[in-house]
């Protein structure tokens, strides 16, 4: 009998092999990024804008004193559910990479992520002004 992993497509087996070689912190980052991509895929951008003529306000989710970059991505995604994640993808990815692979301090990356999300919220407001 074949194991379930062997029956997976080649690209999924490769992803599992890569995942298994990562340390716990990088696994958590990969999982958060996968969640971000899934939310982006499931987002119905134009449908969200059509829901209401009044632009949505960000959720009031305060930044904790101690926060990981992964947790910050989750918080900011929940804080700004109305913004187009496609537009964030490249910059958010490079910021997370700078932290994970280049050792940029988490606080600095989170500050930059907050600015990025705020800038895209302002773009959202401009597009939805009446």
N, C-alpha and C positions, 0 to 999 in steps of 0.2 A: 504494500500500500504506500502511495506517495504521501509525503508530508504536505501540509497545506502551503508551506512556503515554496516548495518546488512547483506547485501548480500556478503560482502567481506569474503574471507577465514579467519579462526580463527587466523592464525599467523599474517595476515595483520591488523586485528582488534586489536590484542595485541600490535603490533608496534605503531599503532595510539594512543592507550591508553597511552603507555609509552611516546610517543612524546608529547602528550598534557600535561603531568605532568612536563616536563622539562622547565627550565627558558629559556629566549631568547638566551643567550650565548651558552648553551648546545644544544639547537635546531639547531643553526647555525653550531656548531661542528658536530652534527649528520648528517646534510644535506651535509656538506663538505666531511665527511667520506663516505657517501653513493655515492656521486659523484666520489670520489676516487675509490671506489670499482667498480662502473660502468665503469669507464675508464679502469680499470684493466681488467675487463671482456671483454671489447670491443677491447682491445689491441691485435694486431696480431704480437706478438713478432718475431717469425721466419720470417714472411712475411716482417716486417720492416727491418730486417737485410739483407734480400735478395734484397731489393729495390736498394741498392747501395753498391758497394765494398768499398766505402770511408765512414769511420765512420762519423756520423753526429755530428756537434758541438752544444753545448747548446745555447739556445736563450739568448740574452742579455737583461734580465729583472732585473733591479736593485732593491735592497731591499729598500723599503721606510723606513723613520725614524720611523714612527709609523706603526706597522703591527700586526695583530692578528695571532694566530697560524693557524687558519682556512685560512686566506688570504695567509699566507706563504705556506701552503700546495698547494693551488691553483697555486701560483706563481712558486713554485719549480716543480710542475707537468708540467706546461707550459714551464719552462726553460729546463727541461730534458725529453722531450717526448719520447726519444729513449730508456730509461732504462726500465728494466723489473720490473714492479710494484709488481709482486708476491714476489720478493726478498725483497722488502721494507716493505711489509704489516705488519709483526709482529713488527718490530722495530718502524715504524711510528705510529702504533696503541698504543704501549706502551708509546711513547713520548707524544702523544696527551692525553692519559689517565693521565699521570703524571701531565700535565698542568690542565686538567679539574677537576680531582678528588683529586689530591694531592697538588694542588696549586703551582706547580713548575712555576717560572716566565716565561712569554711568550718569552722574549728575549733569555733566556737560552735554552728553547725548540726549538726555531727557529734556534739558532746557531747549535744545535745538528742535527736538520733536514737538514740544509745546508751541514753539514759534511756527513751525511748519503747519501744524494743524490749525493754528489761529489764522495764519495767512490764507489757508484754503477755506476757512470759514468766512473770511471777509470776501473772498471771491464768490462764494455761494451767496452771500448777502447781496452783492452787486448784481448777480444774475437774477435774483428773485425780488429786486426792489420793484415796487409798483408805482 
